[in-house]
Amino acid sequence: MIAVGNSLVSEDLLEKKFVCDLNACKGACCVEGESGAPLEEGEDEILDRIYNKVKPYIPADGIKAIEKQGKYVIDSDGDVVTPLVKGKHCAYTFFENGFAKCAIEKAYNEGKVDWRKPVSCHLYPVRVEKTKVYDSVNYHKWNICKPACKLGDELKVPVYKFVKDALIRKFGKKWYGELEQAAKLIEEKR
């Protein structure tokens, strides 16, 4: 683990390689799993605020799930997450040409809303766990992402570089600069 700001960062972010290969996985991270996307504090309020602008991008089954369950729910671990459609895909997911995509992000890309998507989605495969003292920043390994690991190896892109924009969104430019410095020092020692 590396100390960066008020965080402990797993060296896996520097050592493991990763580049999403949507042609291989088809956006499976929006479909697989036991619960919806984790929401950070305040992101539930953002969903309340932007929902009507995102709703036109959500398919009928997603709207039905949201109207029945709510714009966000509490999962079995007690976390606030996006709801699922029939226990399967995120209610904010739409499908296009066989690919699972995010309705929130589509609305963002079209300038309809000012919020890209939940930070947890933007950060993936990085997961952040808050403790009372620090944030634990870890690489999450998932079998559905094997093609992303393979592509990352081929392109030689470490996880922290793949999720650069998301890490800056979460922690800020100064924090990311410190992470880059730590990565350089570790690389020099090898």
GIWOUR-V296154 format. One record per residue. N is the residue number from 1. RES is the residue in one letter. PHI is phi in whole degrees, -180 to 180 (NA if undefined). BURIAL is b if it has 9 or more other C-alpha atoms within 8 Angstrom, else e. D_LAST is the distance of its C-alpha to the last C-alpha in whole Angstrom. Layout:
N,RES,PHI,BURIAL,D_LAST
N,RES,PHI,BURIAL,D_LAST
//
This chain:
1,M,NA,e,16
2,I,-120,e,16
3,A,-83,e,19
4,V,-134,b,20
5,G,57,e,24
6,N,-100,e,26
7,S,-131,b,23
8,L,-112,b,21
9,V,-108,b,19
10,S,-67,b,17
11,E,-65,e,13
12,D,-58,b,15
13,L,-63,b,16
14,L,-92,b,13
15,E,-93,e,12
16,K,-76,b,15
17,K,-109,b,17
18,F,-164,b,20
19,V,-146,b,23
20,C,-52,b,27
21,D,-118,b,29
22,L,-62,e,32
23,N,-65,e,34
24,A,-89,e,33
25,C,-95,b,33
26,K,62,b,36
27,G,80,b,35
28,A,-59,b,35
29,C,-65,e,34
30,C,-85,b,37
31,V,-113,b,39
32,E,-84,e,37
33,G,113,e,37
34,E,-96,e,39
35,S,-150,b,40
36,G,-74,b,39
37,A,-69,b,37
38,P,-63,b,36
39,L,-109,b,37
40,E,-80,b,36
41,E,-55,e,39
42,G,94,e,41
43,E,-72,b,40
44,D,-63,b,43
45,E,-67,e,45
46,I,-64,b,44
47,L,-60,b,45
48,D,-59,e,48
49,R,-71,e,49
50,I,-100,b,47
51,Y,-51,b,49
52,N,-63,e,52
53,K,-82,b,50
54,V,-88,b,47
55,K,-50,e,50
56,P,-62,e,51
57,Y,-95,b,48
58,I,-93,b,48
59,P,-66,b,50
60,A,-56,e,53
61,D,-67,e,51
62,G,-69,b,49
63,I,-61,b,52
64,K,-60,e,54
65,A,-63,b,51
66,I,-66,b,50
67,E,-65,e,54
68,K,-81,e,54
69,Q,-98,b,51
70,G,115,b,50
71,K,-69,b,48
72,Y,-155,b,45
73,V,-138,b,46
74,I,-101,b,44
75,D,-85,b,42
76,S,-66,e,43
77,D,-91,e,40
78,G,86,e,42
79,D,-93,b,39
80,V,-82,b,41
81,V,-139,b,40
82,T,-73,b,42
83,P,-74,b,45
84,L,-109,b,45
85,V,-92,b,47
86,K,51,e,49
87,G,70,e,46
88,K,-114,b,44
89,H,-85,b,42
90,C,-58,b,42
91,A,-64,b,45
92,Y,-92,b,43
93,T,-92,b,42
94,F,-124,b,44
95,F,-116,e,44
96,E,-140,e,44
97,N,53,e,44
98,G,84,e,43
99,F,-106,b,40
100,A,-83,b,40
101,K,-135,b,39
102,C,-95,b,40
103,A,-65,b,43
104,I,-64,b,42
105,E,-66,b,39
106,K,-64,b,42
107,A,-61,b,44
108,Y,-64,b,41
109,N,-63,e,41
110,E,-92,e,44
111,G,76,e,45
112,K,-83,b,47
113,V,-135,b,45
114,D,-104,e,42
115,W,-126,e,40
116,R,-69,b,37
117,K,174,b,37
118,P,-56,b,36
119,V,-58,b,32
120,S,-61,b,31
121,C,-72,e,32
122,H,-64,b,30
123,L,-78,b,27
124,Y,-57,b,27
125,P,-95,e,25
126,V,-91,b,24
127,R,-122,b,26
128,V,-115,b,27
129,E,-116,e,29
130,K,-84,e,31
131,T,-120,e,31
132,K,-68,e,33
133,V,-104,e,30
134,Y,-154,b,28
135,D,-98,b,27
136,S,-97,b,24
137,V,-111,b,22
138,N,-128,b,22
139,Y,-88,b,21
140,H,-103,e,24
141,K,-93,e,24
142,W,-140,e,27
143,N,-55,e,29
144,I,-65,e,31
145,C,-99,b,27
146,K,-54,e,26
147,P,-62,b,27
148,A,-68,b,25
149,C,-67,b,22
150,K,-63,b,23
151,L,-65,b,23
152,G,-60,b,20
153,D,-62,b,18
154,E,-61,e,20
155,L,-89,e,20
156,K,58,e,16
157,V,-110,b,17
158,P,-69,b,16
159,V,-51,b,18
160,Y,-63,b,18
161,K,-79,e,19
162,F,-61,b,22
163,V,-103,b,23
164,K,-51,b,23
165,D,-59,e,27
166,A,-68,b,27
167,L,-65,b,25
168,I,-66,b,26
169,R,-59,e,30
170,K,-77,e,29
171,F,-114,e,27
172,G,101,b,28
173,K,-66,e,26
174,K,-61,e,25
175,W,-59,b,23
176,Y,-64,b,21
177,G,-61,e,20
178,E,-65,b,19
179,L,-64,b,17
180,E,-62,e,16
181,Q,-62,e,15
182,A,-62,b,13
183,A,-62,b,11
184,K,-63,e,10
185,L,-63,e,9
186,I,-65,e,7
187,E,-64,e,5
188,E,-64,e,5
189,K,-69,e,4
190,R,-79,e,0
//
